[in-house]
Amino acid sequence: MDGIHDLGGREGFGSIQGTSDGEPFHEQWETRAFGLAQAAAGDSDWSIDWFRHCRELIVPADYLTRSYFDHWLLTLTAQMIDAGYITLAELKSGTSMFTPQPGLPPETAEDARAYVKNPRSYAVEIEAPPSFALGESVRAKISGGRAPLSGVARR
């Protein structure tokens, strides 16, 4: 994969600036964007692969000018439209046609922060044993399809 979404290991983009306090969220809206994405995926059949696929549909110029959690929010919005949960008209007007369901507690910023400390697992049960052992050298073929070889793996 040579898209803008696969920058891992590429030169020319500078170093990643982390936070000294380890806090993943810099602004309140980022906490909310993360919480929305986690809440939406929690009870749906969306997978981490589907999320990545949708995120990779972001136009490269937009991808480079948006922040990390803005990517999440844009991806979630596209997924919600695709699934029929919201419409483009609702987004444009700012008016929801959704009828709230009583008894469902709202997610809070604190819920999102707690999730960061103890995230759900994305492990998948496999039926066959792995073909390779941990640390074993392997050769990969560059081929088309949904799971192309990343730039880092090609080095």
C-alpha positions as CSV (number, residue, x, y, z in Angstrom):
1,M,0.0,0.0,0.0
2,D,1.5,3.3,-1.0
3,G,-1.3,5.7,0.1
4,I,-1.0,8.7,2.3
5,H,-2.6,6.6,5.1
6,D,0.5,4.4,5.3
7,L,3.2,6.8,6.4
8,G,4.8,4.5,9.0
9,G,8.6,4.6,8.5
10,R,8.6,7.1,5.7
11,E,11.1,9.9,5.8
12,G,10.2,13.6,5.4
13,F,7.3,14.0,7.8
14,G,9.3,14.8,10.9
15,S,9.1,13.2,14.3
16,I,5.9,12.5,16.2
17,Q,5.4,14.9,19.1
18,G,4.1,13.0,22.1
19,T,2.7,14.5,25.2
20,S,4.8,14.6,28.4
21,D,1.9,13.6,30.6
22,G,0.8,10.7,28.4
23,E,-2.7,12.2,28.0
24,P,-4.0,11.1,24.5
25,F,-6.5,13.9,24.3
26,H,-5.5,17.5,23.9
27,E,-9.0,19.0,23.7
28,Q,-12.4,18.0,25.0
29,W,-13.9,17.4,21.6
30,E,-11.2,14.8,20.9
31,T,-12.4,12.8,24.0
32,R,-15.9,13.0,22.6
33,A,-14.9,12.0,19.1
34,F,-13.1,8.9,20.5
35,G,-16.0,8.1,22.8
36,L,-18.5,8.3,19.9
37,A,-16.4,6.0,17.7
38,Q,-16.0,3.4,20.5
39,A,-19.7,3.6,21.4
40,A,-20.8,3.3,17.8
41,A,-18.5,0.3,17.1
42,G,-19.2,-1.5,20.4
43,D,-22.6,-3.0,19.6
44,S,-22.3,-3.1,15.8
45,D,-20.7,-5.5,13.4
46,W,-18.1,-2.9,12.4
47,S,-14.6,-4.2,12.7
48,I,-11.3,-2.5,13.1
49,D,-10.6,-3.4,9.5
50,W,-13.8,-1.7,8.3
51,F,-12.8,1.4,10.3
52,R,-9.4,1.4,8.7
53,H,-10.9,0.9,5.2
54,C,-13.3,3.8,5.7
55,R,-10.5,6.0,7.1
56,E,-8.3,5.2,4.0
57,L,-11.1,6.7,1.8
58,I,-10.2,10.2,3.2
59,V,-8.8,12.2,0.3
60,P,-5.0,12.6,0.8
61,A,-5.2,16.4,0.9
62,D,-7.8,16.2,3.7
63,Y,-5.9,13.5,5.5
64,L,-2.7,15.6,5.7
65,T,-4.5,18.7,7.0
66,R,-6.7,17.1,9.7
67,S,-5.8,16.1,13.2
68,Y,-5.8,12.5,14.4
69,F,-9.1,12.6,16.1
70,D,-10.6,14.6,13.3
71,H,-9.8,11.6,11.1
72,W,-11.8,9.5,13.6
73,L,-14.8,11.8,13.5
74,L,-14.8,12.0,9.7
75,T,-14.5,8.2,9.5
76,L,-17.3,7.7,12.0
77,T,-19.5,10.1,10.1
78,A,-19.0,8.2,6.8
79,Q,-19.7,4.9,8.6
80,M,-22.9,6.3,10.2
81,I,-24.2,7.6,6.8
82,D,-23.2,4.3,5.1
83,A,-25.1,2.3,7.7
84,G,-28.2,4.5,7.5
85,Y,-28.0,5.8,11.1
86,I,-27.8,9.4,9.9
87,T,-28.4,11.2,6.6
88,L,-26.4,13.9,4.9
89,A,-29.4,16.1,5.1
90,E,-29.4,15.7,8.9
91,L,-25.8,16.6,9.0
92,K,-26.2,19.7,6.8
93,S,-29.3,20.9,8.8
94,G,-28.0,20.0,12.2
95,T,-31.4,18.5,13.0
96,S,-31.7,14.9,13.9
97,M,-34.7,12.7,12.9
98,F,-33.7,10.2,15.6
99,T,-36.1,9.5,18.4
100,P,-34.1,9.0,21.6
101,Q,-34.5,5.6,23.3
102,P,-35.3,5.9,27.0
103,G,-33.2,3.8,29.4
104,L,-30.0,4.0,27.3
105,P,-27.4,5.9,29.4
106,P,-25.3,8.4,27.5
107,E,-21.6,7.9,27.1
108,T,-19.5,10.5,28.9
109,A,-16.0,11.9,28.5
110,E,-15.0,9.9,31.6
111,D,-16.2,6.7,29.9
112,A,-13.9,7.4,27.0
113,R,-10.9,8.2,29.2
114,A,-11.5,4.9,31.2
115,Y,-11.7,3.0,27.9
116,V,-8.3,4.3,26.9
117,K,-6.9,2.8,30.1
118,N,-8.6,-0.5,29.5
119,P,-9.6,-0.9,25.8
120,R,-11.5,-3.8,24.4
121,S,-9.5,-6.5,22.7
122,Y,-9.4,-6.8,19.0
123,A,-8.0,-10.4,19.2
124,V,-9.7,-12.9,16.9
125,E,-10.0,-16.6,17.6
126,I,-8.1,-18.6,14.9
127,E,-8.8,-22.2,14.0
128,A,-5.4,-23.1,12.5
129,P,-2.0,-22.6,14.2
130,P,0.1,-19.7,12.8
131,S,2.3,-20.5,9.9
132,F,5.3,-18.7,11.4
133,A,6.8,-18.5,14.8
134,L,7.3,-15.2,16.6
135,G,10.6,-13.6,15.4
136,E,11.0,-15.9,12.5
137,S,12.1,-14.3,9.2
138,V,9.6,-14.5,6.4
139,R,9.2,-13.3,2.8
140,A,6.1,-11.6,1.7
141,K,4.8,-11.2,-1.8
142,I,3.5,-7.8,-2.9
143,S,0.1,-8.4,-4.3
144,G,-3.2,-6.6,-4.8
145,G,-6.3,-7.1,-2.7
146,R,-7.7,-5.7,0.6
147,A,-4.6,-6.3,2.7
148,P,-1.6,-5.0,0.7
149,L,1.9,-5.1,2.1
150,S,2.7,-1.9,4.1
151,G,5.7,0.2,3.3
152,V,7.3,-0.8,6.6
153,A,7.0,-4.5,5.8
154,R,8.5,-4.0,2.4
155,R,11.8,-2.8,3.8
